[in-house]
């Protein structure tokens, strides 16, 4: 759980007829891992009855190597910073067999009012605390994540 890691195995249905993973699957792998991070790290840290829901604001991904059916890879999710109304999650995927990087990326969410999703609200203190705790216990960011546009941890903005 620290760092939070999701293991995936490429299915044939993820691939084109030549057996290479469709480019569009990589963001889905990353978003699925971020959703699991929310379910297993963020949600349990929130008060009972409070749901964490924040729509996506941005997605950045860099493809580093291809995948084929049966390939197994791990996706590490790291808190990447908290703004006033935004949260950044960073992802680093590596092949299990040889450790080769597959992709890196960032998912940015914006926090909105539960009553009107067009109104931004500040990140809740409980969420901020859960992400800071996860970052503190996950160790340093993998060096490869520094290839993304400026990576800051828990800077205001």
MINU-930466 format. One line per 4 residues: their letters; for each residue x, y, z of C-alpha. Coordinates in steps of 0.05 Angstrom, whole numbers, plus 5000, padded with zeros to 4 digits. Layout:
A) X:Y:Z | ...
//
This chain:
XXXX) 5000:5000:5000 | 5059:5047:5008 | 5072:5063:4954 | 5003:5043:4929
XXXX) 5014:4993:4873 | 4966:4961:4824 | 4989:4900:4785 | 4958:4890:4716
XXXX) 4963:4836:4662 | 4952:4857:4590 | 4891:4823:4559 | 4886:4807:4486
XXXX) 4825:4854:4482 | 4872:4912:4502 | 4911:4902:4437 | 4906:4916:4363
XXXX) 4909:4858:4312 | 4985:4860:4314 | 4984:4847:4389 | 5007:4915:4413
XXXX) 4968:4951:4467 | 4924:5007:4439 | 4952:5076:4458 | 4884:5093:4488
XXXX) 4889:5037:4539 | 4948:5069:4575 | 4908:5128:4603 | 4853:5079:4623
XXXX) 4904:5036:4661 | 4928:5099:4697 | 4857:5124:4712 | 4836:5055:4738
XXXX) 4896:5054:4785 | 4879:5124:4810 | 4808:5103:4823 | 4832:5044:4864
XXXX) 4879:5091:4902 | 4817:5133:4919 | 4778:5072:4942 | 4833:5041:4984
XXXX) 4873:5101:5009 | 4830:5163:5007 | 4760:5138:5022 | 4778:5100:5086
XXXX) 4812:5163:5114 | 4749:5205:5106 | 4694:5211:5158 | 4638:5160:5153
XXXX) 4586:5179:5101 | 4632:5228:5064 | 4644:5209:4992 | 4706:5232:4955
XXXX) 4686:5253:4886 | 4727:5302:4844 | 4721:5308:4769 | 4783:5305:4726
XXXX) 4815:5370:4707 | 4877:5347:4670 | 4914:5285:4646 | 4987:5281:4626
XXXX) 5020:5217:4603 | 5086:5198:4571 | 5092:5130:4536 | 5159:5097:4548
XXXX) 5153:5026:4521 | 5101:4980:4489 | 5063:4923:4520 | 5036:4858:4490
XXXX) 4985:4806:4512 | 5005:4771:4576 | 5054:4825:4598 | 5050:4839:4672
XXXX) 5064:4909:4698 | 5057:4949:4762 | 5030:5019:4768 | 5052:5059:4829
XXXX) 5008:5117:4849 | 5039:5174:4889 | 5007:5238:4916 | 5039:5291:4874
XXXX) 5015:5355:4906 | 4955:5391:4932 | 4932:5459:4910 | 4877:5500:4940
XXXX) 4824:5464:4898 | 4865:5412:4860 | 4898:5346:4875 | 4952:5315:4832
XXXX) 4965:5240:4831 | 5028:5214:4797 | 5034:5146:4764 | 5095:5106:4746
XXXX) 5085:5039:4709 | 5140:4987:4702 | 5143:4917:4673 | 5148:4863:4726
XXXX) 5196:4819:4687 | 5252:4868:4674 | 5232:4933:4710 | 5231:4972:4645
XXXX) 5187:5035:4650 | 5122:5031:4611 | 5092:5100:4623 | 5090:5158:4672
XXXX) 5034:5207:4682 | 4995:5255:4724 | 4920:5260:4738 | 4894:5325:4764
XXXX) 4826:5331:4796 | 4788:5393:4817 | 4744:5394:4878 | 4674:5420:4869
XXXX) 4612:5432:4911 | 4569:5370:4919 | 4508:5414:4907 | 4534:5449:4844
XXXX) 4591:5417:4806 | 4606:5483:4771 | 4631:5514:4836 | 4701:5498:4860
XXXX) 4714:5486:4934 | 4776:5479:4975 | 4807:5410:4985 | 4779:5382:5050
XXXX) 4827:5379:5108 | 4814:5304:5118 | 4833:5291:5045 | 4894:5335:5051
XXXX) 4916:5298:5114 | 4906:5229:5081 | 4947:5248:5020 | 5003:5279:5062
XXXX) 5005:5216:5106 | 5009:5171:5044 | 5065:5213:5014 | 5104:5214:5080
XXXX) 5101:5138:5086 | 5113:5122:5012 | 5184:5147:5009 | 5214:5191:4956
XXXX) 5183:5197:4888 | 5213:5151:4835 | 5265:5191:4797 | 5230:5178:4731
XXXX) 5169:5219:4754 | 5213:5281:4752 | 5209:5277:4676 | 5138:5304:4681
XXXX) 5127:5379:4677 | 5145:5409:4744 | 5131:5359:4798 | 5119:5389:4866
XXXX) 5093:5355:4928 | 5043:5392:4969 | 5057:5461:4943 | 5001:5511:4943
X) 4971:5528:4876
//
